[in-house]
């Protein structure tokens, strides 16, 4: 079997294979450190504060409420006044999408069920785009705040040259973003078209067909500015949408915080937010976000790198993902059949 035929036949499994490689790599990094403290595990589980598990449920409920509330506000801006219970159901259904189609599954299932609820395609695209803008802004806001409250002991480990390089990189990216989005995204569209041509050339080589429709970048940029203009014409609702996005974030990070408290470890909140942001963003760059096991490995490695006890970082990350990703799955399945009617 030639390499070309092999890639065509098994490309659908590539992400999962890559995910397995990343998880295995994490295992070999964690295991030598974990081996030193494994004898603490029975006592750790025995003395775990089971009462705090209730707080995990409460804060995950707040997280999903923020998600559904944000969707309701954005759809109202787009001209569709849905009930909160319906937007909450679709928010929970995102979990199912992430289970079966990593990275884009949430958007796919969101689109499908909002169409079932008679929402127009344009309004759904506005929702997905603007929802991403608000949630990313809340992540970025809390990440910036965490930098000002990081422990001095942690900052001593970072060379001043590294801090200077990061600042220069942030300024450069800001200037680049301003340049790219000038003239309503004309330069950004040119950059997207450049990458699409490269990807389609690779697609023609392996599959004899284009992977991305050449019109997609134009549609994407057009949809982005349509969403942006719609938000600007409804400025009074922006604070409310921002509050919902912050509620979504606070619910999630509080679940993580109490996952550590369950095992008797009180993490520094600024350090927790710092690690949570990095641990959430890194899988996105690998195109493996929401792939089962990847986020768990990513968070564990990040928190160990930040100096958290190895066994506590591992079990707290697993507990957090259990409540934020795995346990909502049965509720999502129930919502699936409820909405499909």
N, C-alpha and C positions, 0 to 999 in steps of 0.2 A: 504494500500500500504506500503510495507516494505521500509526502508531507502535505501537499496541497489537498488531497482527498481526505487525509486524516483530520486536518483542521476543519474542513467543511462538515465532516461527520460528527466531530466531538466538540465543536466550538461552544455549544450551549452549556457544556460542563466545565468550561474553562474557569469561570468565576469561582465555582465551588472548589475546583482543584487549587486555585490560587489562595482561596480562603483557608483550605486545609494546610497549605504550605506556611501561611502566616501564623496559624494557630500552633502548628508543630514547632515553628521557630520560637514562638513565645514560650512554649512548654520547655524547650531546652535552655532558654534564658532564665526562666523562673525556677526550674527544678533544683539546680544547685543551691540557690538561696533558700528555697522552700525546705530542702532536706535538713537544714540546720534547725528549723523551728517546727518541724512536723509533730514533735512530741507535745507541743502546746495545743494542738487541735482538739483532742478530747475535752480538755478543760475549757477551751474557748467555746465549744458548742454547748457544753453543760451549763456554763455560766451566762450564756446569751440571754439578754433581756427580751423575753417573748412579748412583753407589753408593747414594746416599740414597733412590733409588726403591725399593730393597728394604725400607727402613724404613717406607715408605708402605704397602706390602703387609702387613708385620708388624703395624703399629698398626691398620690397618683390620681385620685378622683378630682382634685383641684387642677392637676395638669390637663386632664381630659376635658374638664369644664372650660378651662381657658382656651383650649383648642377649638371646641365647639362654639364657644361664644365669639371667638375671633372670626370663625367662618360665617357665623350668622351676621355679624356686623358688616363684613366685606360683601356678602351676598346682598345685603340690604342696600349698600352703596351702588351695587350693580343693578338694583331694581327688583330683587326677589326677596320677599319677606317670608322666610321659612321659620318653622318652629324650632326652638332650641333643642328639643329632644331629637329631632331629625338630624341636625348638624352634629349633635353628640354621637349619635349612632354611626354616622359616617366617619367621625374622628376615631372611634374605636375600630372601625373596619380597616383603617390604615394599617393596623397591626397585621391583619391577614395579608394585605398587599405586600408588606415588607417580608413576610414569611416565604411567599411563593415567587415574587419577582423583586430581588434586592435592588435598592436604590430608587427605582421608578414605580414599584408596585403600589405604593400609597397613592401616587398621582393617578395611576390607571384606575384603581378601584374607586377613588374619589370622583373621577370623571363619570364612570359607569353609573354610580348610584345617584349622583346629582341629576344626571339625564333622566333617570327613573322618576325623580321628583320634579320633572318638568322644568329644570333650569336650563337655560340656553347654553350652547357650547362656548360662546364668547364670555358669558358671565363666569363659567367654570374656569376658563383659562385666566380670567382676571383674578379669580379667587386663588388659584394655585400660585400665580406670580406674586400677588400682593401678600399672601400668607407667608411666602418664603422671605419676602422683603422684611416684614415685621418681625418674624421669629429670628432671622439672622441678625437684625438690629438689636434685639434683646440679648442675644448671645454675645454680640460684640460689646454692648454697653456694660454688661456684668463682667466680661473679661477685662475691659479697661479699668473698671472700678477695682477689681481684684489686684491689679498691678500696684495700686497705691497702698494696699494694705498687706502685701506679702511680708512675711517675717524677715527681719534684717538678717537673721542667720542664713536664710535661704538666698538672699541677694548677695551675700558674701561669696557664694560659690560661683556666681556668674561673673566672668571677667568683664571689665569696663568696655573693652574692645567689642565684645559680643553685644552688649547693650547698645553701643553706638551703631553697630552694623544693623541691628534690628530696627532702630529708629530711622536710619537712612533707608532701609528697605520699605518700612511703612510709608515714609514720605514719598518715596519713588512710586509705590503702588497707588497712592492717593493722586499724585500728579498724572500717572498713566491713566487712571480711571477717569479723571477730569478731561484728559485729552481724547480718550476713546469715545466718551459720551457727548462730545461736542457735536454740533450740527445734527442733533437728534439721532445719535448713534451711527453716523455715516462711517466713521473710522473703525468703530467696533464691528460693524457689519462687514467691512473689508477684511478685518482680522478673522472673523468667523468663517467667511467664504474661503479664506486661505487654508484654514485647517480642514474644512469640509472637502476641499479638492484633494488634499493629501489622503484623508480617510477613504474617499471614494476611489482613488487610484489603488489603494490597498485592497478595497473591496472587489474591484474589477479583476485584480490579480488572483485573489483566492476564490471568489464566488461568481465572477463574471457578471457582476451587477453592482450598482451603486448602493452603499449602505445608508446614506443620508440623502434625502431629497434636496437638491441644490436650492430650492425655494424656502426650505425650512429656516435658515438664518434670517432671511428677510421677514418671514412671518413672526419669528421669535422677537426680533427687535421691534416690529410694529406692535405686537401684543404688549410688550413691555411698556412702550410709551403710551399706548391706549390705557393701560392700567394706571400708569403714573398720572396721566391727565385726569382720569376719573377720580383718583384720590385727591388731587388738587382742587377739584370742583366740589369736593365734600370734606373740606378741611375740618369742619366741626366734629366729624366722626373719627378723625385721626387719633386724638388723645384716648378715646374709648378703645379703639383697635389696639393701640400701643399698650394700654392697661391690660387687655386680654392676653396679648403676647407675653407680657411680663409675668402675668399669672401662670401662663403655660410653663414658662421657664422656671419660675420659683417653685412650682409644684414638682417639677422634675428634679431640680438640684436638691430640694428638701428631702425627697425620697432617697437620694444618694447619701445625704448627710445622716439620716436616721438609719440607713443600712450599716453605717459605721458604728453608730451608737448602740445598735443591737448587740454588737460584739464588745462593747465597753470601751471603744476608742472614740475620743472626741477630736475630730480633725480640725485644723485651722480652716475657717470658712473661706478665706481668700485663697489659700492653697488648694482647697477643694474645688472652687470655681475655676481656678487656673487649670488644674489637671483635667477637670470635667470637659472644659472647652477644647483642650488639645486632644483628649481622648475621643471626643465626638467628631472633631473635624478631620482627624487623620484617616479614618476609614473611608471618608467621602473622596479623598484624593486617590485612594486605591481602587475606587469604583466598587467597593465591597460593603458599603454602608448597609446595615440591616441584615447582612448575611449572617445566619446563626453562628455564634461563636467568635466572630471577628471583633465585635464591640467589647465583649467580655475580656478577650485577650488584650485589646488595646488599652482599656481602662486599668486593668491589673498592672500592665507594664509601666504605664504612666505614673501610677501612684507609688509603685515600688521605686521608680526613678526619683520621685519627690521625697523619698525617705520614709514612707509609711511602712509599718511592719508587713512582711511578705504574706504571712498567712491571713492577716486581717484584710489586706488589700485584695487578695484573691476572693475570700468568702464574701466580703462586702460588695465587690463588683458583681459577683454571681447573684447575690441576693437582690441587688438593685435591678439587674436585668430580668430576674425572675418576676418581680412585681411590675416592672415597666414594659416588658416585652412579651413574656411567656404567659403569665396568668391572664392578661386581657384577651388572649386568643379565644378561649371558649365563649366569652361575652361577644367577641367580634363575630364568631360563627352564628350565634343566636341572632345578632343584629342583621347578619347577612340574609338569613331566611326571612326575617321580619320585614326588611326593606324590599326583598325580591318579590314579595307578594304584591 
